Amino acid sequence: MNKRYSETKKLFSPQFLKVTPWLKMENILLLTSKKLGNLKTTEIDKWETRRVEGSNPFAEYNFTYRTHYEKFDAVEIFRLVREDNGAIKILAYNVNSDGFMH
């Protein structure tokens, strides 16, 4: 499977990359693949949207996925925000799996 992680960098907010530099995020993706195996399927478990209009508009989107990898299952959480330019980017990402303990 071709894992072109560098192509996903554009999906992350600059705010995310200030806290988690891209090299660290790329290492997280590589470790996830090594420990859990190749991604097989995903199912959205829940999602939430918060939007505020007016003089200080705000939009946030939260998604929780149940993901199935070759070796282990995981729960992955994404928090996205609408940036000032209207683009929606990943602000936070978390992956939980028992596979990281092996």
Secondary structure by P-SEA (a helix, b strand, c coil): cccccccccccccaaaaaaccaaaaaaaaaaaaaaccccccccccbbbbbbbbccbbbbbbbbbbbcccccbbbbbbbbbbbccccbbbbcbbbbbcccccc
